[in-house]
Amino acid sequence: MFTDKIELKDFDKMDPEYKELLGHVLTIQADCEIGGPHLYVETMLPAAPTRLDQLIIARTAAEEIDHFRKVARVAGDIGVDVSFVLSQPNEKRFVDAFRGSITTWEDNSVFGFLIDRIGRYQLEEFYDCSYLPLQRILPDIVTEELGHIEYGYNKTLELILSGDAGKAKAQKAVDYWYVRALDMFGRSGSQRSERYRYWGLKRRTNEQARQDYMKEVGPILTQMGLTIPDPNKGRRFM
């Protein structure tokens, strides 16, 4: 297991596999950061129920774009150009959850509640990672992601408390996004995941992270009065 801490000046001396894995994970992270705004801004910004909600959606998108900028800078410093993800069609995003578009308020709310939480998990994998320039950008990004999660949770709860119709909409959106959230962790037996761990670029296996997520989210859904969806129904990556 690799335990050294690497600065940018050390990167050129690293094993080719390390370079490839770091470039790959930064590219995917950049795509995920910019993928969210591409999903919801066009339809949800004008459709938000209040001006305050419009402001928060705009601020959230701006923060996600800034997250992309920070990740892109780390990637660019090692010679990896991720600018192509800025104009990449949603259908070509690396992660399924960012393909398509969000067109309903309940989907927008639950996306923040469940999928931005995956974003937090993805970023937490880099805590104490072997590449120090990546580690340094995490605190501000994670703090803002926590705000996105809280907003999504509050808006989902508002729907539930609005009555049976709102609760039904929230449950339908949870049923849709929950399985996509679980798939975002990737395949349980991923060899690439093991190599990330070997090089100190990630802390958990895909399945460990997925199980941690389920243990966190399940009680929250129950407390909200929602049903926890079948974790195996509709999944693509087991």
C-alpha positions, 0 to 999 in steps of 0.5 A: 500500500502506497503511503507517501504524500505527493506534491505537484513537483513529485508528480513526474516521478510517479509510476505511470499507473498512479498518473493515469488513475489520478488523471482519470479520477479528476476527469470524472470528478470535474464532469460530475461537478459541472454535470449537476448545473447542466441537469437543472439550471435551464428548467428549474431556475425559472420554475422555482416556486419562490424568488428565494428558491431561484436565488439558491438554485443560482447560487448552488449552480455557481458553487458547482461551477467553482468546484469544477474550476478548482478540480480542473486546475488540479487536473491541468497542473498535471497535464490533464485537460478536462475542459471538454466536459463543459460542453459535453452533452448530458447523454455522454456524462461519465455517471448515469445520474447526470444524463437527461434533465430535471424537469420537476421540483420534486426531482430537483429537491430529491436530487439535492438530498440524495445525489449531492450527498453522493458528491460528499461521499466522493469527495470524502474518498480524497480525505488524507489522500496521497496527492496533496494538491487534491486534498487541499481543495476539499474543505471549501467544496465539502462545506458547500456540498453540505449546504446543497444537501441540507437545502435538498433535504428541507425542500423534500421535507416541505413536499412531504409535509404539504400533504398526501399529494406532495408526499407521493411526489417525494416518494416517487422521486426518491424511488427514482434517484435512490437506485441511481445514487447506489449505482454511482458508487460503481461495481462492487468488485471493481479492479480500478477501485482496488488500485485507487486504494493501493495508491492512496487515492481512495479510502473505501471499496465501492461496496463499503462506500455504498453500504455506508451511504445506505446506513446513513440515508435509510434512517433519514428516509424512515424519519421523513415518513418515506419508504426505503426503495428496494436497493436491488431494483433497477440497479445497473452496477452490483 
